[in-house]
């Protein structure tokens, strides 16, 4: 039986007396596309940081591919295949697109220059950006920079044998984009997940992103998962948390943050 890509059991994250995550349970299966929704400050980005190995839980258990995670990613000799796509593309401005996309291969792999260039070109072609390898990030539009960050998430080192399903994490990937750019990025999330034969978790407030990228949806509020279900169930449920989130109403169980 194939182990889940990720399992959280009773995970807590606390800052002093404040519980950012208060004993959450979550299971991600291979090939699944999950979207985590909820109001600002609910703890969604903390979920990503825990899964990415950037933050250790205060309590509870995290397993990736069946292995319990007890160290930060940088402290692991053989970290699991988890790739985080930031809300900001996070490209290095002094490096070319080729050097940004192939950064880990140049730094850590035993591949030749020609092999790295070929893999970078394939990744850029997959996101519709062929032929820009030698440009700098500052020469690209914001939407193109975002797609370059997706190409970087596709890159893997073929010399490292692994049977792990990659876990792709997307932090508010369509925040601040116009509707047409949103559609392009949303389609790209689905395509990237398929091309990388990965499992994806998207954090988003944007309704079109939920509709286009989710197979399953969970709603996080005040450090707890308040609802979970399929995309069809998310569209039709009368759960008060989901109804309030879908409608943007000030009436309901979720209290808006003070402005």
FILO-911670 format. One record per residue (C-alpha): x, y, z; residue in one letter. Coordinates in nm, 3 decimals. Each point is the difference from the previous one (the first is absolute). Layout:
residues N
+---------+---------+---------+--------+
|    east |   north |      up | residu |
+---------+---------+---------+--------+
|       X |       Y |       Z |      A |
...
+---------+---------+---------+--------+
This chain:
residues 259
+---------+---------+---------+--------+
|    east |   north |      up | residu |
+---------+---------+---------+--------+
|   0.000 |   0.000 |   0.000 |      X |
|   0.141 |   0.340 |  -0.102 |      X |
|   0.060 |   0.235 |   0.291 |      X |
|  -0.160 |   0.345 |  -0.008 |      X |
|   0.225 |   0.275 |  -0.133 |      X |
|  -0.062 |   0.201 |   0.317 |      X |
|  -0.167 |  -0.065 |   0.336 |      X |
|  -0.057 |   0.248 |   0.280 |      X |
|  -0.125 |  -0.148 |   0.328 |      X |
|  -0.090 |   0.237 |   0.282 |      X |
|   0.242 |   0.265 |  -0.127 |      X |
|   0.028 |   0.310 |   0.215 |      X |
|   0.198 |   0.317 |  -0.062 |      X |
|   0.006 |   0.254 |   0.282 |      X |
|   0.154 |   0.343 |   0.037 |      X |
|   0.003 |   0.045 |   0.376 |      X |
|  -0.355 |  -0.057 |   0.120 |      X |
|  -0.151 |   0.049 |  -0.347 |      X |
|  -0.088 |  -0.314 |  -0.197 |      X |
|   0.052 |   0.061 |  -0.373 |      X |
|  -0.082 |  -0.367 |  -0.070 |      X |
|  -0.192 |  -0.176 |   0.273 |      X |
|   0.025 |  -0.376 |  -0.053 |      X |
|  -0.073 |  -0.035 |  -0.373 |      X |
|  -0.025 |  -0.329 |  -0.191 |      X |
|   0.060 |  -0.015 |  -0.374 |      X |
|   0.074 |  -0.280 |  -0.250 |      X |
|   0.119 |   0.057 |  -0.358 |      X |
|  -0.012 |  -0.293 |  -0.242 |      X |
|   0.226 |  -0.043 |  -0.309 |      X |
|  -0.122 |   0.203 |  -0.297 |      X |
|  -0.254 |   0.198 |   0.202 |      X |
|  -0.066 |   0.373 |  -0.047 |      X |
|  -0.106 |   0.162 |   0.327 |      X |
|  -0.087 |   0.366 |   0.059 |      X |
|   0.012 |   0.146 |   0.353 |      X |
|  -0.229 |   0.301 |   0.041 |      X |
|  -0.088 |   0.230 |   0.285 |      X |
|   0.025 |   0.363 |   0.110 |      X |
|   0.328 |   0.187 |   0.042 |      X |
|   0.185 |  -0.096 |   0.317 |      X |
|  -0.167 |  -0.342 |   0.024 |      X |
|   0.332 |  -0.189 |  -0.016 |      X |
|   0.005 |  -0.103 |  -0.367 |      X |
|   0.357 |   0.112 |  -0.066 |      X |
|   0.110 |  -0.177 |   0.319 |      X |
|  -0.131 |  -0.327 |  -0.151 |      X |
|   0.228 |   0.061 |  -0.300 |      X |
|   0.302 |   0.080 |   0.216 |      X |
|  -0.045 |  -0.319 |   0.203 |      X |
|  -0.037 |  -0.217 |  -0.312 |      X |
|   0.300 |   0.170 |  -0.164 |      X |
|   0.221 |  -0.074 |   0.300 |      X |
|   0.053 |   0.368 |   0.080 |      X |
|  -0.175 |  -0.024 |   0.337 |      X |
|  -0.021 |  -0.281 |   0.254 |      X |
|  -0.335 |  -0.057 |   0.173 |      X |
|  -0.024 |   0.076 |   0.369 |      X |
|  -0.183 |  -0.331 |   0.044 |      X |
|  -0.147 |  -0.279 |  -0.209 |      X |
|   0.143 |  -0.210 |  -0.281 |      X |
|   0.086 |   0.072 |  -0.364 |      X |
|   0.078 |  -0.282 |  -0.240 |      X |
|   0.112 |   0.040 |  -0.361 |      X |
|  -0.008 |  -0.317 |  -0.211 |      X |
|  -0.044 |  -0.198 |   0.322 |      X |
|   0.311 |   0.144 |   0.169 |      X |
|  -0.040 |   0.208 |   0.314 |      X |
|   0.154 |   0.346 |  -0.035 |      X |
|   0.193 |   0.113 |   0.308 |      X |
|   0.253 |   0.238 |  -0.159 |      X |
|  -0.022 |   0.314 |  -0.209 |      X |
|   0.059 |  -0.052 |  -0.371 |      X |
|   0.345 |   0.164 |   0.004 |      X |
|   0.109 |  -0.239 |   0.277 |      X |
|  -0.093 |  -0.314 |  -0.197 |      X |
|   0.259 |  -0.186 |  -0.205 |      X |
|  -0.263 |  -0.147 |  -0.234 |      X |
|  -0.306 |   0.228 |   0.022 |      X |
|  -0.331 |  -0.109 |  -0.153 |      X |
|  -0.097 |   0.139 |  -0.341 |      X |
|  -0.202 |   0.306 |   0.102 |      X |
|  -0.003 |   0.305 |  -0.230 |      X |
|  -0.142 |   0.333 |   0.118 |      X |
|  -0.121 |   0.257 |  -0.254 |      X |
|  -0.007 |   0.333 |   0.184 |      X |
|  -0.263 |   0.271 |  -0.044 |      X |
|   0.288 |   0.221 |  -0.113 |      X |
|   0.193 |  -0.181 |  -0.278 |      X |
|   0.319 |   0.030 |   0.214 |      X |
|   0.236 |   0.005 |  -0.297 |      X |
|   0.362 |   0.108 |   0.041 |      X |
|   0.031 |   0.323 |  -0.196 |      X |
|   0.369 |  -0.036 |  -0.085 |      X |
|  -0.047 |  -0.346 |  -0.157 |      X |
|  -0.146 |  -0.080 |  -0.339 |      X |
|  -0.325 |  -0.191 |  -0.036 |      X |
|   0.204 |  -0.311 |  -0.084 |      X |
|   0.209 |   0.037 |   0.316 |      X |
|  -0.311 |   0.061 |   0.213 |      X |
|  -0.195 |  -0.297 |  -0.135 |      X |
|   0.302 |  -0.232 |   0.015 |      X |
|   0.136 |   0.140 |   0.327 |      X |
|  -0.012 |  -0.322 |   0.202 |      X |
|   0.138 |  -0.207 |  -0.288 |      X |
|   0.295 |   0.237 |  -0.042 |      X |
|   0.061 |   0.000 |   0.374 |      X |
|  -0.061 |  -0.362 |   0.100 |      X |
|  -0.019 |  -0.237 |  -0.297 |      X |
|   0.262 |  -0.188 |  -0.200 |      X |
|  -0.163 |   0.087 |  -0.333 |      X |
|   0.202 |   0.160 |  -0.279 |      X |
|  -0.063 |   0.356 |  -0.117 |      X |
|  -0.169 |  -0.132 |  -0.313 |      X |
|  -0.232 |  -0.229 |   0.195 |      X |
|  -0.102 |   0.281 |   0.235 |      X |
|  -0.068 |   0.235 |  -0.292 |      X |
|  -0.219 |  -0.266 |  -0.163 |      X |
|  -0.203 |  -0.059 |   0.315 |      X |
|  -0.043 |   0.375 |   0.056 |      X |
|  -0.122 |   0.043 |  -0.358 |      X |
|  -0.250 |  -0.284 |   0.044 |      X |
|  -0.133 |   0.154 |   0.322 |      X |
|  -0.038 |   0.343 |  -0.160 |      X |
|  -0.173 |  -0.152 |  -0.302 |      X |
|  -0.246 |  -0.173 |   0.236 |      X |
|  -0.106 |   0.340 |   0.139 |      X |
|  -0.010 |   0.171 |  -0.340 |      X |
|   0.323 |   0.198 |   0.027 |      X |
|   0.236 |  -0.147 |  -0.258 |      X |
|   0.301 |   0.207 |  -0.103 |      X |
|   0.038 |   0.232 |   0.300 |      X |
|   0.280 |  -0.190 |   0.171 |      X |
|   0.257 |   0.281 |  -0.018 |      X |
|  -0.227 |   0.283 |   0.109 |      X |
|   0.012 |   0.146 |   0.351 |      X |
|  -0.308 |  -0.004 |   0.227 |      X |
|  -0.018 |   0.381 |  -0.013 |      X |
|  -0.059 |  -0.020 |  -0.376 |      X |
|  -0.316 |  -0.209 |   0.048 |      X |
|  -0.356 |   0.093 |   0.092 |      X |
|  -0.141 |  -0.104 |   0.337 |      X |
|  -0.203 |  -0.279 |  -0.159 |      X |
|   0.306 |  -0.133 |  -0.184 |      X |
|   0.203 |   0.005 |   0.322 |      X |
|  -0.276 |  -0.202 |   0.166 |      X |
|   0.017 |  -0.258 |  -0.278 |      X |
|   0.380 |  -0.019 |   0.034 |      X |
|  -0.051 |  -0.091 |   0.367 |      X |
|  -0.234 |  -0.281 |  -0.116 |      X |
|   0.269 |  -0.125 |  -0.240 |      X |
|   0.244 |  -0.007 |   0.292 |      X |
|  -0.248 |  -0.221 |   0.189 |      X |
|   0.004 |  -0.249 |  -0.289 |      X |
|   0.376 |  -0.053 |   0.011 |      X |
|   0.132 |  -0.319 |   0.158 |      X |
|   0.333 |  -0.179 |   0.009 |      X |
|  -0.030 |  -0.329 |  -0.197 |      X |
|   0.324 |  -0.131 |   0.153 |      X |
|  -0.170 |  -0.027 |   0.340 |      X |
|  -0.217 |  -0.313 |  -0.002 |      X |
|  -0.332 |   0.052 |   0.174 |      X |
|  -0.345 |  -0.151 |  -0.005 |      X |
|  -0.148 |   0.294 |   0.188 |      X |
|  -0.289 |   0.198 |  -0.142 |      X |
|   0.110 |   0.367 |   0.006 |      X |
|  -0.204 |   0.227 |   0.226 |      X |
|  -0.061 |   0.341 |  -0.161 |      X |
|  -0.104 |   0.283 |   0.233 |      X |
|  -0.149 |   0.321 |  -0.147 |      X |
|  -0.033 |   0.306 |   0.224 |      X |
|  -0.275 |   0.234 |  -0.132 |      X |
|   0.116 |  -0.056 |  -0.362 |      X |
|  -0.258 |   0.235 |  -0.157 |      X |
|  -0.005 |   0.281 |   0.257 |      X |
|  -0.002 |   0.342 |  -0.168 |      X |
|  -0.032 |  -0.133 |  -0.356 |      X |
|  -0.262 |   0.106 |  -0.255 |      X |
|  -0.269 |  -0.258 |  -0.095 |      X |
|   0.173 |  -0.108 |  -0.322 |      X |
|   0.336 |  -0.045 |   0.175 |      X |
|  -0.181 |  -0.192 |   0.278 |      X |
|  -0.142 |  -0.244 |  -0.254 |      X |
|   0.345 |  -0.055 |  -0.153 |      X |
|   0.158 |  -0.069 |   0.340 |      X |
|  -0.289 |  -0.221 |   0.114 |      X |
|   0.027 |  -0.215 |  -0.312 |      X |
|   0.375 |  -0.010 |   0.057 |      X |
|  -0.043 |  -0.133 |   0.356 |      X |
|  -0.201 |  -0.294 |  -0.134 |      X |
|   0.245 |  -0.059 |  -0.287 |      X |
|   0.306 |   0.029 |   0.225 |      X |
|  -0.149 |  -0.252 |   0.243 |      X |
|  -0.065 |  -0.241 |  -0.287 |      X |
|   0.337 |   0.049 |  -0.174 |      X |
|   0.193 |  -0.048 |   0.325 |      X |
|  -0.226 |  -0.297 |   0.092 |      X |
|  -0.040 |   0.180 |   0.330 |      X |
|  -0.239 |   0.072 |   0.283 |      X |
|  -0.089 |   0.366 |   0.046 |      X |
|  -0.124 |   0.216 |   0.285 |      X |
|  -0.114 |   0.352 |  -0.085 |      X |
|  -0.072 |   0.274 |   0.253 |      X |
|  -0.238 |   0.255 |  -0.150 |      X |
|  -0.277 |   0.254 |   0.063 |      X |
|  -0.086 |   0.030 |  -0.372 |      X |
|  -0.324 |  -0.174 |  -0.097 |      X |
|   0.104 |  -0.070 |  -0.360 |      X |
|   0.320 |  -0.164 |   0.128 |      X |
|  -0.203 |  -0.227 |   0.228 |      X |
|  -0.234 |  -0.090 |  -0.287 |      X |
|   0.275 |  -0.070 |  -0.254 |      X |
|   0.265 |  -0.175 |   0.211 |      X |
|  -0.175 |  -0.190 |   0.280 |      X |
|  -0.110 |  -0.360 |   0.017 |      X |
|  -0.046 |   0.033 |   0.377 |      X |
|  -0.043 |   0.307 |   0.221 |      X |
|   0.062 |   0.055 |   0.371 |      X |
|  -0.091 |   0.316 |   0.191 |      X |
|   0.229 |   0.119 |   0.278 |      X |
|  -0.113 |   0.250 |   0.261 |      X |
|   0.147 |   0.092 |   0.337 |      X |
|   0.258 |  -0.279 |  -0.018 |      X |
|  -0.245 |  -0.284 |  -0.076 |      X |
|  -0.137 |  -0.168 |  -0.311 |      X |
|  -0.372 |   0.083 |   0.014 |      X |
|  -0.111 |  -0.177 |  -0.319 |      X |
|   0.137 |  -0.239 |  -0.262 |      X |
|  -0.149 |  -0.148 |  -0.315 |      X |
|   0.016 |  -0.034 |  -0.377 |      X |
|  -0.026 |   0.300 |  -0.232 |      X |
|  -0.361 |  -0.089 |  -0.082 |      X |
|  -0.080 |  -0.018 |   0.371 |      X |
|   0.171 |   0.335 |   0.055 |      X |
|  -0.227 |   0.156 |  -0.265 |      X |
|  -0.321 |  -0.135 |   0.153 |      X |
|   0.054 |  -0.035 |   0.375 |      X |
|  -0.204 |   0.204 |   0.245 |      X |
|   0.273 |  -0.014 |   0.263 |      X |
|   0.002 |   0.350 |   0.155 |      X |
|   0.379 |   0.040 |  -0.021 |      X |
|   0.006 |  -0.082 |  -0.372 |      X |
|  -0.311 |   0.205 |  -0.077 |      X |
|   0.153 |   0.305 |   0.167 |      X |
|   0.331 |  -0.047 |  -0.180 |      X |
|  -0.164 |  -0.052 |  -0.341 |      X |
|  -0.223 |   0.307 |   0.037 |      X |
|   0.245 |   0.229 |   0.178 |      X |
|  -0.268 |   0.082 |   0.255 |      X |
|   0.075 |   0.171 |   0.331 |      X |
|  -0.270 |  -0.216 |   0.157 |      X |
|   0.102 |  -0.346 |   0.108 |      X |
|   0.231 |  -0.191 |   0.234 |      X |
|   0.321 |   0.157 |  -0.135 |      X |
|   0.068 |   0.339 |   0.153 |      X |
|   0.187 |   0.242 |  -0.227 |      X |
|   0.338 |   0.122 |   0.113 |      X |
|   0.017 |   0.354 |   0.129 |      X |
|   0.115 |   0.246 |  -0.269 |      X |
+---------+---------+---------+--------+
